[in-house]
Amino acid sequence: MLRQTIASAALTASLLAANIVLLTLYLNPEISLAQDGGGLLISLFLPYAFAGTLVLLVLGGLGSLFQWWPRSLRRPIEGLPWFTTFAFVAITTTGYVFLVNLETYRDSIPRASASALGLATATLFLACLVLVGIGAFALALPHRRRGASGALAVLAVAAVVVVPLALRPAAPVRTPPVPFATEAVRPLRRVILIGVDGLDATFARQAALRGRLPALAPLLRRGAHGALRTLDPPEGPPLWTSIATGRLPREHGVKSFSSYRLLGAPGRFDLLPTSAAVGFLERAGLVTTTPVTVASRRNRALWNVLNGFGIHTGIVRFWGTHPPERVQGFMLSNYFHLLRSDPRRAGALHPRDLAAEVEARSVAPEQVDRALVARFIDLSVSVPAESFNWQRELVERALAPDLTYRRAGALLRAAYDPPFFATYVYGLDVVGHAFLRYARPDAFGDVEASEARRYGQVVDRYAAWVSEWVAEQAAALGPGEILLLVSAYGLEPRPPWRNLASRAIGGPAASVVHSSGDSGFLLAVGDGIRGGAVIGPASILDIAPTVLYLMGLPVARDMDGRVLTEMLEASFTAAHPVTFIPSYESLAVTPMAGPGDDDLPPLPDQEP
């Protein structure tokens, strides 16, 4: 009996493992089962099959302890006790994982793959209904002969592997574009783009209205603003690559913080299934990660397009800019502050003419003024025991890097004076993850009163500090200049049950997560912007087309966003109608940099 139960558990656990492998293939259309099958077997199928067998045996053992369990129930398949019950559990679990991944990565996988994955998910749940029907029939008529029950059970179980495998579409074929050249143009407007993640649209408006962001309130009246719809999953690299390209992650190719390699598989995987305990596989050494680099992006970014028309660009700290591209202008990669005392640091800047001057403006954590730190934390309030290393979160990960890139960006802008300048501020996101619990103790429930007094103002005060710098940039705008403040997402407390579930399956434990939906924020100020205008409905995909339009260039029809003309004065749009071009992917521009290093240090959201 025990041996037969183990066989049932192993068979149904293998069913679950096979579907995890199939889901991985759906998430990575370019991966070949023939080429990477060995790695999928070693790193995914065998671990999930083994773990699933153990879990099902435990469930079966617990079920056998209950006296009310119908022990005389006839088995649809002779010699395999618990088979239909185990199969129901395995298929239901797999169906849930399929559904979560379909919802999470609907913008990251090709449309054909998403449609096929939806049908595969429906097949799984249909098989569950068949198994429920078999169980109900056996309960209602326990002494009837098996009849078709066994055949139906076998067909249902087989279908959940055969149908998804048959539905998986072929990998999309990407034809190389034929390059075309352009003539240099004079930009219609000069644009400054400042990225500040963690600044939710609702928070920005309410905080400005209530006086917590005094520098932002005049800008809201002077310029146009509105909420931006973000994408799922709301992670920095794919979102900011979408902002820079105007394309969905399924097109531009950056889909997460990292790409993955499986033990025994030569291919590189863009995604692995979420809600599937991948963290355990990483700790076991079966899965390794490599950071996103500039080579991960498939589409032209704003700076590539502008360079194609002879417009110089300056880029500081944007996601996915390491190693820096050989742009006309300059690019300082987002790894510059992480490569302190590393010989590769000089390679984080292109060109290297001002490398010594940029290095001199780097701010080490110990150089951050204590008076500035006291602006955020009430150091007069003591707490019984520090619950975390606040110096690391506020000083090392937020203030020092933000000051470094702020000072370096000012130096480079003054030296090169590019018509398009883009920079990114990450500190607000960092302090939001670390300190939001103290600003909203009612949403977390485990915050001491002294901790709320000491750390409760950090998020608001950091947002105020950033908005003061943005206001300084807006005050310096001249004729023909526009400033865009963009946040790709806000922050919100994570429900406790999700935190527990994440821990249980080997995922990260985070009390604060990035918001989805309309949690992004856009503020536009400058020459041609309609004061007091409300923007929307809008998306982060609209930023790239809008920047191109503001600078007098056509918008590519293969971009997924639109031009936000509602934020502009009527005289501006009347004088400058929106024009289009089929695509910029065949634009003849300076090639991107090489693949970069696979052993780069982790970025902030990847740090343990």
C-alpha positions as CSV (number, residue, x, y, z in Angstrom):
1,M,0.0,0.0,0.0
2,L,2.8,2.4,0.9
3,R,4.7,1.6,-2.2
4,Q,1.6,2.2,-4.3
5,T,0.9,5.6,-2.6
6,I,4.5,6.7,-3.3
7,A,4.0,5.7,-6.9
8,S,0.8,7.9,-7.1
9,A,2.6,10.8,-5.4
10,A,5.6,10.5,-7.7
11,L,3.5,10.3,-10.9
12,T,1.3,13.3,-10.0
13,A,4.3,15.3,-8.7
14,S,6.0,14.6,-12.1
15,L,2.9,16.1,-13.7
16,L,3.4,19.3,-11.7
17,A,7.1,19.4,-12.5
18,A,6.4,18.9,-16.2
19,N,4.0,21.8,-16.2
20,I,6.5,24.1,-14.5
21,V,9.0,23.2,-17.3
22,L,6.3,24.0,-19.8
23,L,5.5,27.3,-18.1
24,T,9.2,28.2,-18.3
25,L,9.1,27.5,-22.0
26,Y,6.1,29.8,-22.4
27,L,7.9,32.6,-20.6
28,N,11.0,32.1,-22.8
29,P,9.8,31.6,-26.4
30,E,13.3,31.6,-27.7
31,I,14.4,28.7,-25.5
32,S,14.6,25.3,-27.3
33,L,13.5,22.2,-25.5
34,A,15.9,20.2,-27.6
35,Q,18.9,22.4,-26.7
36,D,18.1,23.2,-23.1
37,G,16.2,20.1,-22.1
38,G,19.0,18.8,-20.0
39,G,19.1,21.9,-17.8
40,L,15.4,22.0,-17.5
41,L,15.4,18.4,-16.4
42,I,18.2,18.9,-13.8
43,S,17.3,22.3,-12.5
44,L,13.5,22.4,-12.7
45,F,11.8,19.0,-13.4
46,L,13.7,16.8,-10.9
47,P,13.6,19.3,-7.9
48,Y,9.9,20.0,-8.4
49,A,9.1,16.3,-8.8
50,F,11.0,15.4,-5.7
51,A,9.6,18.2,-3.6
52,G,6.1,17.6,-4.9
53,T,6.3,13.9,-4.1
54,L,7.2,14.7,-0.5
55,V,4.4,17.3,-0.1
56,L,1.8,14.9,-1.6
57,L,2.9,12.1,0.7
58,V,2.5,14.3,3.7
59,L,-0.9,15.4,2.6
60,G,-1.9,11.8,2.0
61,G,-0.6,10.8,5.5
62,L,-2.5,13.6,7.1
63,G,-5.7,12.6,5.2
64,S,-5.4,9.0,6.4
65,L,-5.4,10.2,10.0
66,F,-9.0,11.5,9.8
67,Q,-11.5,8.9,10.8
68,W,-14.2,10.5,8.6
69,W,-12.2,9.9,5.4
70,P,-14.1,7.5,3.1
71,R,-11.7,4.6,3.2
72,S,-14.0,2.2,1.3
73,L,-14.1,4.6,-1.7
74,R,-13.3,2.8,-4.9
75,R,-10.3,3.9,-6.8
76,P,-10.7,5.1,-10.4
77,I,-7.3,3.5,-11.2
78,E,-6.6,0.2,-9.5
79,G,-3.2,-0.1,-7.8
80,L,-2.8,3.7,-7.5
81,P,-4.4,4.9,-4.3
82,W,-4.8,8.6,-3.8
83,F,-4.0,9.1,-7.5
84,T,-7.0,11.3,-8.4
85,T,-6.7,13.3,-5.2
86,F,-3.0,13.9,-5.7
87,A,-3.6,14.8,-9.3
88,F,-6.3,17.3,-8.4
89,V,-3.9,19.0,-5.9
90,A,-1.1,19.0,-8.4
91,I,-3.2,20.3,-11.3
92,T,-5.0,22.9,-9.2
93,T,-1.6,24.2,-7.9
94,T,-0.2,24.3,-11.4
95,G,-3.3,26.1,-12.7
96,Y,-2.9,28.7,-10.0
97,V,0.8,29.2,-10.9
98,F,-0.1,29.4,-14.6
99,L,-2.8,32.0,-13.9
100,V,-0.5,34.2,-11.7
101,N,2.3,34.1,-14.3
102,L,-0.2,34.9,-17.1
103,E,-1.4,38.0,-15.2
104,T,2.1,39.0,-14.1
105,Y,3.9,38.7,-17.4
106,R,1.2,39.5,-19.9
107,D,3.2,42.5,-21.1
108,S,6.5,40.5,-21.2
109,I,5.7,37.6,-23.4
110,P,4.6,37.6,-27.1
111,R,0.9,37.9,-27.6
112,A,0.7,34.5,-29.2
113,S,2.4,33.0,-26.2
114,A,0.0,34.8,-23.8
115,S,-3.0,33.6,-25.7
116,A,-1.7,30.0,-25.8
117,L,-0.9,30.2,-22.1
118,G,-4.4,31.4,-21.4
119,L,-5.8,28.3,-23.2
120,A,-3.4,26.1,-21.4
121,T,-4.5,27.5,-18.1
122,A,-8.2,26.9,-19.1
123,T,-7.2,23.3,-19.9
124,L,-5.8,22.8,-16.5
125,F,-8.9,24.0,-14.7
126,L,-11.1,21.9,-17.0
127,A,-9.1,18.9,-16.0
128,C,-9.7,19.8,-12.4
129,L,-13.4,19.9,-13.0
130,V,-13.2,16.4,-14.6
131,L,-11.4,15.1,-11.5
132,V,-13.9,16.7,-9.2
133,G,-16.7,15.0,-11.2
134,I,-14.9,11.6,-10.9
135,G,-14.6,12.1,-7.1
136,A,-18.2,13.2,-6.8
137,F,-19.4,10.2,-8.7
138,A,-17.3,7.9,-6.6
139,L,-18.8,9.4,-3.4
140,A,-22.3,9.2,-4.6
141,L,-22.1,5.7,-5.9
142,P,-19.2,4.0,-4.0
143,H,-20.1,0.5,-5.0
144,R,-20.6,1.0,-8.7
145,R,-18.0,-0.4,-11.1
146,R,-15.3,1.9,-12.3
147,G,-16.6,2.1,-15.8
148,A,-15.2,5.2,-17.6
149,S,-13.8,6.8,-14.4
150,G,-10.3,5.4,-14.8
151,A,-10.2,6.3,-18.5
152,L,-11.4,9.8,-17.8
153,A,-8.8,10.3,-15.0
154,V,-6.0,9.2,-17.3
155,L,-7.2,11.4,-20.2
156,A,-7.5,14.5,-17.8
157,V,-4.1,13.9,-16.4
158,A,-2.5,13.4,-19.9
159,A,-4.3,16.5,-21.3
160,V,-2.7,18.9,-18.8
161,V,0.7,18.1,-20.3
162,V,-0.1,17.2,-23.9
163,V,-2.4,20.2,-24.6
164,P,-0.1,23.0,-23.2
165,L,2.9,21.4,-25.1
166,A,0.9,21.4,-28.3
167,L,-0.4,24.9,-27.9
168,R,3.1,26.5,-27.3
169,P,3.7,28.6,-30.4
170,A,7.0,28.7,-32.3
171,A,9.6,31.3,-31.3
172,P,8.9,34.7,-33.0
173,V,11.1,35.4,-36.0
174,R,12.9,38.8,-35.9
175,T,14.0,40.0,-39.2
176,P,17.0,42.3,-39.1
177,P,16.1,45.9,-40.2
178,V,17.7,47.6,-43.2
179,P,19.5,50.6,-41.8
180,F,18.6,54.0,-43.1
181,A,20.3,57.4,-42.5
182,T,18.8,60.7,-41.5
183,E,19.8,64.3,-41.7
184,A,20.7,66.4,-38.6
185,V,17.8,68.5,-37.3
186,R,17.5,71.3,-34.8
187,P,15.5,70.2,-31.8
188,L,12.2,72.0,-31.4
189,R,12.5,72.0,-27.5
190,R,15.3,71.1,-25.1
191,V,14.0,68.5,-22.6
192,I,15.2,67.5,-19.1
193,L,13.8,64.2,-17.9
194,I,14.0,63.4,-14.2
195,G,13.0,60.0,-13.0
196,V,12.0,59.7,-9.3
197,D,10.5,56.3,-8.5
198,G,8.2,55.8,-5.5
199,L,6.4,59.1,-6.0
200,D,2.8,57.9,-6.3
201,A,0.5,60.4,-8.1
202,T,-2.0,60.5,-5.3
203,F,0.7,60.9,-2.7
204,A,2.3,63.7,-4.7
205,R,-0.9,65.7,-5.0
206,Q,-2.1,65.2,-1.5
207,A,1.3,65.9,0.1
208,A,1.7,69.1,-2.0
209,L,-1.8,70.2,-1.0
210,R,-1.2,69.6,2.7
211,G,2.1,71.4,2.7
212,R,4.4,68.4,3.1
213,L,5.9,69.0,-0.3
214,P,6.1,72.8,-0.4
215,A,8.4,73.0,-3.4
216,L,6.1,70.8,-5.5
217,A,2.9,72.7,-5.1
218,P,3.9,75.7,-7.3
219,L,5.0,73.3,-10.0
220,L,1.7,71.6,-10.0
221,R,0.0,74.9,-10.6
222,R,2.5,76.1,-13.1
223,G,2.7,72.9,-15.2
224,A,0.6,69.9,-16.2
225,H,0.4,66.7,-14.2
226,G,-1.4,63.4,-14.0
227,A,-1.2,59.7,-13.1
228,L,0.6,57.2,-15.2
229,R,-0.4,53.6,-15.6
230,T,2.5,51.3,-14.9
231,L,3.1,47.8,-16.2
232,D,3.2,44.4,-14.5
233,P,5.4,43.4,-12.8
234,P,6.3,46.9,-11.6
235,E,10.1,46.4,-11.6
236,G,12.6,49.1,-12.4
237,P,14.6,47.7,-15.3
238,P,11.7,46.7,-17.6
239,L,9.6,49.8,-16.7
240,W,12.4,52.3,-17.3
241,T,13.4,50.5,-20.5
242,S,9.7,50.9,-21.6
243,I,9.9,54.6,-20.7
244,A,13.1,55.0,-22.8
245,T,11.8,53.0,-25.8
246,G,8.0,53.5,-25.8
247,R,7.8,49.7,-26.2
248,L,6.4,46.9,-24.0
249,P,8.9,44.5,-22.4
250,R,7.9,41.7,-24.8
251,E,9.4,43.9,-27.5
252,H,12.4,45.6,-25.9
253,G,13.5,42.4,-24.1
254,V,14.3,43.6,-20.6
255,K,11.8,41.7,-18.4
256,S,13.3,41.6,-14.9
257,F,16.2,42.7,-12.8
258,S,18.3,39.7,-14.0
259,S,18.4,37.0,-16.5
260,Y,18.8,33.4,-15.4
261,R,21.0,30.4,-16.2
262,L,20.0,26.8,-15.3
263,L,22.6,24.2,-14.4
264,G,23.2,22.2,-17.5
265,A,21.4,24.5,-19.9
266,P,23.4,26.6,-22.4
267,G,20.7,29.1,-23.0
268,R,19.9,32.3,-21.0
269,F,16.4,32.6,-19.6
270,D,14.7,36.0,-19.4
271,L,12.1,34.9,-16.9
272,L,11.4,32.0,-14.5
273,P,8.0,31.3,-13.1
274,T,6.8,33.5,-10.2
275,S,5.0,31.9,-7.2
276,A,7.0,28.7,-7.8
277,A,9.7,28.8,-5.1
278,V,12.5,29.7,-7.5
279,G,14.4,31.2,-4.5
280,F,15.0,27.6,-3.2
281,L,16.5,26.7,-6.6
282,E,18.9,29.7,-6.4
283,R,20.0,28.8,-2.9
284,A,20.6,25.2,-4.1
285,G,22.9,26.4,-6.9
286,L,20.6,25.1,-9.6
287,V,19.8,28.6,-10.8
288,T,22.2,31.6,-11.1
289,T,21.4,35.2,-12.1
290,T,23.2,37.6,-14.3
291,P,22.5,41.4,-14.2
292,V,20.6,43.3,-16.9
293,T,23.0,45.2,-19.1
294,V,22.7,47.4,-22.1
295,A,23.0,44.3,-24.3
296,S,19.7,43.0,-22.9
297,R,17.7,45.8,-24.7
298,R,16.6,45.0,-28.3
299,N,15.0,48.3,-29.3
300,R,16.3,51.8,-29.9
301,A,16.1,54.0,-26.8
302,L,15.4,57.8,-26.9
303,W,19.1,58.6,-27.0
304,N,19.7,56.4,-30.0
305,V,16.9,58.0,-31.9
306,L,18.0,61.5,-31.1
307,N,21.6,60.7,-31.9
308,G,20.4,59.5,-35.3
309,F,19.2,63.0,-36.0
310,G,22.4,64.6,-34.8
311,I,20.9,65.6,-31.4
312,H,23.3,65.1,-28.5
313,T,22.1,63.5,-25.3
314,G,23.2,63.2,-21.7
315,I,22.2,60.2,-19.7
316,V,22.9,59.7,-16.0
317,R,22.1,56.6,-14.0
318,F,19.2,55.2,-16.1
319,W,18.4,51.5,-15.6
320,G,20.2,49.2,-18.1
321,T,22.9,51.6,-19.1
322,H,25.9,49.5,-18.2
323,P,28.3,49.4,-19.9
324,P,27.6,52.9,-21.2
325,E,26.7,53.2,-24.9
326,R,28.9,55.3,-27.2
327,V,26.4,58.1,-27.5
328,Q,26.8,61.5,-29.0
329,G,27.1,63.4,-25.7
330,F,27.7,61.4,-22.5
331,M,26.4,58.5,-20.5
332,L,27.1,57.7,-16.8
333,S,25.9,54.1,-16.0
334,N,23.8,53.1,-13.0
335,Y,26.7,51.0,-11.7
336,F,29.1,53.9,-11.2
337,H,28.4,54.2,-7.4
338,L,28.6,50.5,-6.9
339,L,32.0,50.2,-8.4
340,R,33.8,52.2,-5.8
341,S,37.4,51.0,-5.4
342,D,36.9,48.8,-8.5
343,P,39.1,49.2,-11.6
344,R,36.0,48.9,-13.8
345,R,34.6,52.2,-12.4
346,A,36.3,54.2,-15.1
347,G,34.4,52.2,-17.7
348,A,31.1,53.4,-16.3
349,L,31.4,56.8,-18.1
350,H,31.4,57.6,-21.8
351,P,33.4,59.4,-22.9
352,R,36.1,59.3,-20.3
353,D,37.4,62.8,-20.8
354,L,36.0,64.1,-17.5
355,A,36.4,60.8,-15.6
356,A,38.7,62.4,-13.0
357,E,36.3,65.4,-12.4
358,V,33.3,63.0,-12.1
359,E,35.2,60.8,-9.7
360,A,36.1,63.9,-7.6
361,R,32.3,64.6,-7.2
362,S,31.5,61.1,-5.9
363,V,30.1,61.2,-2.4
364,A,31.1,58.4,0.0
365,P,28.6,57.5,2.8
366,E,31.0,58.8,5.4
367,Q,31.1,62.2,3.6
368,V,27.3,62.8,3.9
369,D,26.8,65.8,6.2
370,R,25.3,64.8,9.5
371,A,23.1,67.9,9.4
372,L,21.6,66.6,6.2
373,V,20.9,63.3,7.9
374,A,19.3,65.0,10.8
375,R,16.8,66.6,8.4
376,F,15.3,63.2,7.8
377,I,15.6,61.4,11.2
378,D,14.7,62.8,14.6
379,L,18.0,61.8,16.3
380,S,16.7,63.2,19.6
381,V,14.3,60.3,19.9
382,S,15.9,57.1,21.1
383,V,14.5,53.7,20.6
384,P,15.0,50.7,22.9
385,A,16.7,48.7,20.2
386,E,17.4,49.6,16.6
387,S,15.3,47.2,14.5
388,F,17.5,47.7,11.4
389,N,20.5,49.5,10.0
390,W,19.0,52.8,9.2
391,Q,22.4,54.3,8.2
392,R,22.8,51.8,5.5
393,E,19.3,52.4,4.1
394,L,19.3,56.2,4.3
395,V,22.9,57.2,4.0
396,E,24.7,54.4,2.1
397,R,21.9,53.4,-0.3
398,A,19.9,56.6,-0.7
399,L,21.7,59.9,0.1
400,A,25.3,59.1,-1.0
401,P,24.3,57.7,-4.4
402,D,21.7,60.4,-5.1
403,L,24.3,63.2,-4.2
404,T,26.9,61.5,-6.3
405,Y,24.7,61.4,-9.5
406,R,23.3,64.8,-8.8
407,R,26.8,66.4,-8.6
408,A,28.1,64.3,-11.5
409,G,25.1,65.2,-13.7
410,A,25.5,68.9,-13.0
411,L,29.2,68.7,-14.0
412,L,28.5,66.8,-17.2
413,R,25.6,68.9,-18.2
414,A,27.6,72.1,-17.8
415,A,30.4,70.6,-19.9
416,Y,28.4,69.1,-22.8
417,D,25.1,71.1,-22.7
418,P,23.0,68.4,-24.5
419,P,19.6,69.3,-25.7
420,F,18.2,66.1,-24.1
421,F,19.3,65.3,-20.5
422,A,17.9,62.4,-18.5
423,T,18.7,61.4,-15.0
424,Y,17.3,59.1,-12.3
425,V,16.8,59.4,-8.6
426,Y,16.6,56.2,-6.7
427,G,16.8,57.3,-3.1
428,L,13.1,57.9,-2.6
429,D,12.3,54.3,-3.6
430,V,15.0,53.0,-1.2
431,V,13.8,55.0,1.8
432,G,10.2,54.1,0.9
433,H,11.0,50.4,1.2
434,A,12.9,50.9,4.5
435,F,10.8,53.6,6.3
436,L,7.2,53.5,5.0
437,R,6.3,51.2,7.8
438,Y,7.1,54.0,10.3
439,A,5.1,56.6,8.4
440,R,2.1,54.4,8.2
441,P,2.2,52.2,11.4
442,D,-1.5,51.5,11.2
443,A,-0.9,49.5,8.0
444,F,1.8,47.3,9.6
445,G,0.8,46.9,13.2
446,D,4.2,46.1,14.7
447,V,5.8,49.6,14.9
448,E,6.7,51.0,18.3
449,A,5.6,54.6,19.1
450,S,9.3,55.7,19.6
451,E,10.2,54.2,16.2
452,A,7.3,56.1,14.5
453,R,8.5,59.4,16.1
454,R,12.1,58.7,15.1
455,Y,11.6,57.5,11.6
456,G,8.1,58.5,10.7
457,Q,9.0,61.6,8.6
458,V,11.8,60.1,6.5
459,V,9.7,59.3,3.4
460,D,7.9,62.7,3.4
461,R,11.1,64.6,4.0
462,Y,13.1,62.7,1.4
463,A,10.3,63.4,-1.1
464,A,10.5,67.1,-0.1
465,W,14.2,67.1,-0.5
466,V,14.0,65.6,-4.0
467,S,11.2,68.0,-5.0
468,E,13.3,71.0,-3.9
469,W,16.0,69.9,-6.3
470,V,13.4,69.4,-9.1
471,A,12.1,72.9,-8.4
472,E,15.6,74.3,-8.7
473,Q,15.9,72.6,-12.2
474,A,12.5,74.0,-13.1
475,A,13.4,77.5,-12.0
476,A,16.5,77.5,-14.3
477,L,14.5,76.6,-17.4
478,G,14.9,79.1,-20.2
479,P,12.9,79.7,-23.4
480,G,12.4,76.6,-25.4
481,E,13.1,74.2,-22.5
482,I,10.8,71.7,-20.8
483,L,11.2,69.6,-17.7
484,L,9.5,66.2,-17.2
485,L,9.3,64.6,-13.8
486,V,8.4,60.9,-14.1
487,S,7.7,58.2,-11.6
488,A,7.1,54.7,-12.9
489,Y,5.3,53.5,-9.8
490,G,4.4,54.2,-6.2
491,L,4.8,52.2,-3.0
492,E,2.3,50.4,-0.8
493,P,2.3,48.1,2.2
494,R,2.4,44.4,1.3
495,P,-0.5,42.4,2.9
496,P,0.9,40.2,5.7
497,W,-0.5,37.0,4.2
498,R,1.4,37.7,1.0
499,N,4.6,38.1,2.9
500,L,4.1,34.8,4.7
501,A,3.3,33.1,1.4
502,S,6.4,34.5,-0.2
503,R,8.6,33.2,2.6
504,A,7.0,29.8,2.4
505,I,7.9,29.4,-1.3
506,G,11.4,30.8,-1.0
507,G,10.7,34.3,-2.2
508,P,11.7,37.6,-0.7
509,A,10.1,38.9,2.4
510,A,9.2,42.6,1.8
511,S,6.8,44.6,3.9
512,V,6.6,47.3,1.1
513,V,6.1,46.6,-2.6
514,H,5.8,48.6,-5.8
515,S,2.2,49.7,-6.6
516,S,0.6,48.7,-9.8
517,G,-2.2,50.3,-11.8
518,D,-2.3,54.1,-12.1
519,S,0.4,54.7,-9.5
520,G,3.0,56.4,-11.7
521,F,3.3,60.2,-11.9
522,L,4.1,62.8,-14.5
523,L,4.7,66.5,-14.1
524,A,5.6,68.7,-17.1
525,V,6.8,72.3,-16.8
526,G,8.2,74.7,-19.3
527,D,7.8,76.5,-22.6
528,G,4.6,75.3,-24.3
529,I,3.1,73.4,-21.3
530,R,-0.4,74.3,-20.4
531,G,-0.5,75.4,-16.8
532,G,-2.9,73.5,-14.6
533,A,-3.7,70.9,-17.2
534,V,-4.5,67.4,-16.0
535,I,-2.9,64.6,-18.0
536,G,-4.6,61.4,-18.6
537,P,-5.4,58.7,-19.0
538,A,-1.8,58.1,-19.6
539,S,0.9,55.4,-19.4
540,I,4.6,55.2,-18.9
541,L,4.6,54.1,-22.6
542,D,3.6,57.6,-23.6
543,I,6.8,59.2,-22.4
544,A,9.1,58.3,-25.3
545,P,6.6,59.4,-28.0
546,T,6.0,62.6,-26.2
547,V,9.7,63.4,-25.8
548,L,10.2,62.8,-29.5
549,Y,7.3,65.1,-30.4
550,L,8.5,67.8,-28.1
551,M,11.9,67.7,-29.8
552,G,10.3,68.0,-33.3
553,L,10.8,64.4,-34.4
554,P,8.2,61.9,-35.9
555,V,6.7,59.3,-33.6
556,A,7.3,55.6,-34.5
557,R,4.1,53.8,-35.3
558,D,5.4,50.6,-33.7
559,M,5.7,52.4,-30.3
560,D,3.0,51.3,-27.9
561,G,2.3,54.8,-26.5
562,R,0.9,58.1,-27.7
563,V,1.8,61.8,-27.6
564,L,0.3,63.5,-24.5
565,T,-0.9,66.5,-26.4
566,E,-3.4,67.4,-23.7
567,M,-0.6,68.8,-21.6
568,L,0.4,71.3,-24.3
569,E,-0.8,74.7,-25.2
570,A,-3.2,74.8,-28.2
571,S,-0.9,77.2,-30.1
572,F,2.0,74.7,-29.8
573,T,0.0,71.7,-31.1
574,A,-1.5,73.8,-33.9
575,A,1.9,74.9,-35.1
576,H,3.4,71.5,-34.7
577,P,1.2,68.6,-35.8
578,V,2.2,65.1,-34.8
579,T,4.0,63.3,-37.6
580,F,4.8,59.6,-37.9
581,I,7.5,57.2,-39.1
582,P,6.9,53.4,-39.4
583,S,9.8,52.5,-37.0
584,Y,13.2,53.6,-35.7
585,E,14.6,50.1,-35.4
586,S,16.4,50.4,-38.7
587,L,17.8,53.8,-37.9
588,A,21.6,54.0,-38.6
589,V,23.1,55.1,-35.4
590,T,26.3,54.3,-33.4
591,P,26.1,50.7,-32.3
592,M,25.5,49.9,-28.6
593,A,28.2,48.7,-26.3
594,G,29.1,45.1,-25.7
595,P,27.5,42.7,-23.3
596,G,29.4,43.9,-20.2
597,D,30.2,42.0,-17.1
598,D,28.3,39.0,-15.7
599,D,29.9,39.5,-12.3
600,L,28.7,43.0,-11.6
601,P,27.6,43.8,-8.0
602,P,23.9,43.6,-7.2
603,L,21.7,46.6,-7.7
604,P,19.8,48.0,-4.7
605,D,16.6,46.0,-5.2
606,Q,18.7,42.8,-5.7
607,E,20.7,43.2,-2.5
608,P,19.9,40.6,0.2
